[in-house]
Structure formats: C-alpha cells, structure tokens
Amino acid sequence: MNAKIDTVCLPYPERGERTVWIYVPKHNDNDFLPVIYMTDGQNLFDENATPYGSWKVIKAVEKEQANGSLGAVIVGIDNGNIWRDSELTPKCIGEVQLRHMLADNFTPEGEVFDRFMIDTVIPYIESNYPVKTDRKNVAVCGSSSGGLMAFFSGIEHSDKFGLVGAFSPAFLCYTESDWRKYLLNKINGNKPYLYIYTGSGDELEQMIFQSVELIYDLLPETGYPYDMLNEVVLFENQHNEKAWAEIFPDFLHTFLNFQEEKSLC
C-alpha cells in the first residue's frame, strides 16, 4: 500500500468537530504498524499550514523505513486554536500557576481532550487503520502544553500507552507539591517509558528546563524506575517547531526500537 494522509472530522465535546490527521506510511497489505497519537496536528505535516513551520514527521518516518523499520502511523489531533491552552492543561493535577502566560479565556479542561483522544480518536483509528493496539506499539507525544498533555495521558492511561514523548512540557503550570501528590497517587502498575526533552535557548525554554529537572528528580522519588526515564537536553534550542522537528526523529527511533530492547513495566 502506498503512503497517504487522510483527514477526518470527529465530534469534540461542546466545540463541534475537530480535524484529525492520519499519516499511513507505505506498507504491505497484511502489515499492522505502531502508532503515535500527537497533539497540534496542524503543525506536524505541512510546512505551510501554520506560520510556525512543521515537525516534518513524514520525513522522519520515511528515514526509519529506509533503514528497515516498518515505520509508524502518525495521528495528529488539531488544537482548539484560542482554546488550546485550556484544552491541553489538566485540572486535576493542581492549581494552575503562571496564568498570566496563558490565554485570556483560560480554564483548565485537559481531561476533556484526554477523553476525546481515548474515547473517540483512538477507537476510530483502531477500527479504520492498520495499527497495532498492544501498549508497547502505542505512543503519545506533544510539545509545550501538548507535551504536558502527552505526559498526563501517558500516566493516566499507562495500560494503553507504552511510551510518552513530552517535548518542552509545560510542567511549570503546577507546584512541586502538587506534582508530588499527583505522581504518588498515580505511579503504580504499568509504567510507560518517558522520553522528556527540553532546550534552554530562550527565556521560556529556560523556565521549562528548570521544571523538567524538577520532575526528572521527582519521578524516582515517587516510585518511577530510572531505566524507564530518558531526559534529553539540547541547551541551545529554543521553544519552537524547529527544535521539536529536530528531536522528533530520535524519539521516533527510540519508540520503534524500544520494544526490542526493553520489556515494558
């Protein structure tokens, strides 16, 4: 089967329809492929779709296939535009900090996005596309607020996701105390492999770097095994699509090779 990109509009709670992009790489008729569910779908594929450029995910998948991998299906969920900060920030972790950096209409409702992905997007993809469904072949990934949401969904649904890509995640939205309480309550049973990336090349990314360091130290304190954590820091990188496009191929390679190298907790 030749590679293709589909788009579908699925019902998002109280906000009408939401566009979901599905990239299916070249594969044989009987192949089932690993799958990555990603936030900010409009920023992943088309360099001209937004003013910010893209993550060039297709190029990354094609490179993996050229090196003998099956590749992966990439599912990108568009953000809610003016509602993005709200949709990608969970309420249950704790009181949201630094509200002055968020949209004027901000109200944390990340749990709604999470349920949309789990209850609507994933069932649709699994019913209509050749994807594997065992957790070691299912990942979730995003950047900034989307990185926070990927981390949250991976922890909340550790029975579904075997690997999390949290790029420049907005961990700074919550206090250390709230994070500790949340993680102590949630870290049990299955544990996804956490690939956490940050830069430090501008003011925002420096703040995120500090919060990533905090979470990376906190996770083992709350019972997370060190061998299920990978912190990647590129100090010169700024908070933008160019940086996330640079790191995505390494995350993809880690995902596609992880199941052969480790057994998932």
KOLNUZA-212186 format. One record per residue: x, y negated, z of N, C-alpha, C in turn. Coordinates in steps of 0.2 Angstrom, whole numbers, plus 5000, padded with zeros to 4 digits. Layout:
residues N
XYZXYZXYZ;...
END
This chain:
residues 265
500450065000500050005000500449945000;500349894996500649834996500549785002;500949745003500849695009500349655007;499949625013499449575012499349535018;499049475017498749435023498049425022;497649445027496949435027496849385033;496249355032495949305037495249325039;495049325045494349345047494149295052;493549275052493249235057492849275062;493049265069492749305074492449265079;491849285082491549235087491849225093;492049165094492449145101491849115105;491949135112491349115116491249035117;490649015115490448945116490848895111;491248925106491548875102491548895094;490948935093490848955086491349015084;491649005078492049055075492849035076;493249085076493949075077494349115071;494749085068495149115062495649165065;495749225063496249265065496549295058;497249285058497649305053497949375054;497949415048498149485049498649495043;499349505045499849525040499949595041;499849635035500049705035500549715030;501149735032501749745028501649805023;502049815018502049875014502049935018;501649985016501750045020501450105015;501550165017501250225014500450235016;500150265012499350275013499250295020;499650345023499450385029499850355035;500250295034500550265039500150225044;500250235051500050185056500550145059;500450085060501050035061500950015068;501549995071501549955078501149885076;500949855081500549795080500749745086;500849675084500949625088500349575088;500049565094499549505094499849445096;499749395093500049325094499649265094;499849215098499449155099499649105093;499249055092499449005087499549035081;499049065078499149105072499249065066;499048995066499148955060499848935060;500248945065500948925065501448985063;501149045061501649105060501849115053;501449105049501549125042501649075037;501349025037501348975031501748905033;502248895030502648845032502348775031;501848775027501448705026500848705029;500648755033499948755036499948695042;500448685045500448635050501048585049;501048525053501648485052502348515056;502248565059502748595064503148655060;502948675054503348725051503048795054;503348845052503148915054503648955057;503449015060503949065063504249105058;504049105052504249155047504249225049;503649245051503649315054503649365048;503449345042503449395037504149415035;504549365034505249375033505649415038;505449405044505749455050505549525049;504849535047504649605046504949635040;504949595035505249625029506049645030;506349605034507049625035507149685039;506649695044506649765048506449825043;506049815039505849865034506449885029;506849825027507449835023507949885027;507949875033508349915037508149985040;507550005037507250075038506750075043;506450025046505950025050505250025047;504750045050504050045047503849975047;504149925051503849865052503249855057;502949805056502349795061501849755058;501149765060500649725058500649665063;500549605060500549545065499849515064;499649505070498949475071499049405074;498849355071498949285074498249255075;498149235081497449205083497549125083;497149095079497249025079497048995085;497448935087497248905093496648855092;496348835098495748795098495848715096;496448705094496548635092496548585098;496048545099496048505105495948545111;495748605111495648645117496148695118;496748685115497248735115497548735122;497748685125497948685132497448725137;496848705136496348745141496348815139;496248835133496248905131496748945133;497348915133497948955134498248955141;497848925146498048915153497548955158;497749005161497349045165497149005171;496549015174496348985180496549015187;496649085186496649125192497349135195;497849105192498549115195498649065201;498349005200498348955205498148885202;498248835206498048765205498548745199;498348715194498748695188499148635190;499848635189500248575190500348535184;500648475185500848435179500248425174;499748405177499148395172499248335168;499648295169499748235165500048255159;500348315158500648335152500248375148;499548385150499148425146498548375143;498148405139497648365135497148335140;496848275138496448235142495748285144;495548325140495048365141495148435144;495748435147495948505150495548525156;495348595155495048635160495348705159;495648735164495948795163495448855162;495548885156495048935154495348995150;496049005152496349065149496049125149;495649145154495349205155494849215149;494549165146494149165141494449195134;495049165133495449185127495649255128;495849275134496149335136495549385134;494949375136494449425135494249425127;494249365124494149365117494649415113;495349405115495849445112495649525114;495549535120495449605122494849635119;494249605120493649625118493349615111;493649575108493449555101493949565096;494549535097495049545091495349615091;495549635097495949705096495449765094;494849765096494349815093494249805086;494249745084494149735076494749755073;495349745075495949765072496049835072;495849865077495949945078495449975074;494849945072494349985068494449975061;494849925059494949905052495649905049;496149915053496849915050497249975053;497749995049498150055051498650035056;498350025063498850015068498850065073;499450075076499450125082499150085088;498850125093498550105098498850125105;499350165105499650185111500050125114;500150115120500450045123501150035120;501550085119502250075118502250045111;501750045107501750015100501249955099;501049925105500649865105501049815109;501149755106501449695110501049635109;501149585114500849525114501349475114;501249415111501849365110501549295109;501949245112501749175111502249135113;502149065112502649015114502248965118;502648925122502448875126501848895131;501248865130500648885133500448955131;500548965124500449035121500949085124;501549065126501949115130501749125137;501449075140501149085147500549135146;500149125141499549175140499749245138;500349255134500549315132500849355139;501149315143501349345149500749365153;500349325154499749335158499349395155;499249405149498849455146499249525147;499949515146500349575147500249605154;500249565159500249585166499549605167;499049575165498349595166498149655163;498449665157498249725153498849775152;499149785157499849825156499649895154;499049915154498849985151498749975143;498749915141498649905134499349885130;499649845133500249815130500949845133;501349865129501949895131502549845131;502449785128503049735128502749675127;503049625130502749555130503349505128;503149465123503649415121503349345123;503749315128503549255131504049205130;503949165124504449115122504349045125;504849015128504748945131504048945135;503948995139503248995143503148945148;502548925148502348865152502248885160;502748925162502748945169502748885174;502948825172502948775177502248745178;501748775175501048755177500848775184;501248815187501048845194501648835199;501448835205501948835210502248905211;502848905214503248965216502749005220;502448975225502049015230501449045226;501149005222500549035218500749095213;501349085210501649145206501749205211;502049195216502249255221501549285223;501049255225500449285227500149325221;500149295215499849325209500249385207;500949385207501349445205501249495210;501249475216501249535222500549565221;500049535219499449565218499349605212;499749595207499649625200500149675198;500749675201501349715199501149785202;500949825198500849895201500649935194;500750005195500650045189501050035183;500750035177501150015171501449945171;502049945168502349885168502649875161;502349815157502649805151503349785151;503749795146504449765145504349685144;504649645148504649575147505249545144;505049515138505649485134505449405135;505849375139505749305141506249265138;506049215133506549175130506449095132;507049065133506948995134507648955131;507548895129508048855127508148805133;508548755131508648695136508948635133;508748625126508948575122508648505122;508048505126507748435127507348435134;507048385135506848375142506348425144;505848445140505348495141505648555142;506048575137506348645137506848655144;507148595146507548605152507048615158;506448585158506048605164505748675163;505648695157505448765156505948815158;506548795156507148845158507148855166;507048795169507148805177506548855179;505948845176505348885178505448955176;505748975171505949035168506449075173;506949035175507449055180507049075187;506649035189506249055195505849115194;505449125189505049185188505549245187;506149235183506549295182506849325189;506949275194507149295200506649325204;506049295203505449315207505149385206;505249405199504949465197505249525201;505849535201506149595205505949585213;505849525215505649525222504949555223;504549545218503849575218503749645216;504349675214504249745213504349765205;504649715201504749725194505449755193;505549815190506149845189506649795184;507249785186507749745182507749775175;507749835174507849865167507149855163;506649825165506049805161506049735160;506649695161506649625160507249605156;507049555151507649535147507549455146;507949425149507949345149508449325143;508249295138508649265133508649195133;509249165134509349085134509749065129;509549015125509948985120509948905121;510448885125510448825128510348765124;510548765118510548715113509848705110;509348755110508748755107508248705110;507848675106507348635108506648665108;506148635110505448665111505048655105;505148695100504848685093504848755089;504548755084504448815080505048835077;505548795075506248815073506548865078;506548845084506848885089506448955090;505848955090505449015090505549055084;505549025078505749065072506449095073;506849065076507549095077507549155081;507149155086507149205091506749265090;506149255086505649305084506049365081;506449365076506749425074507049475079;507349445084507649485089507149515093;506649475095506049505099505749565095;505649555088505349605084505749665084;506449655083506849715083506849755090;506849715095506849745102506149785102;505649755100504949795100504949855096;505249855090505249915085505649965087;506249945091506749995093506650015101;506249985104506149995111505950065113;505450085110505150145111505550205110;506150195106506550255105507150245111;507250195114507750185118507550195126;506950175127506750175134506050215135;505950235141505250265142504950205146;504250185144503950135147503650155154;503750105159503550125166502750125165;
END
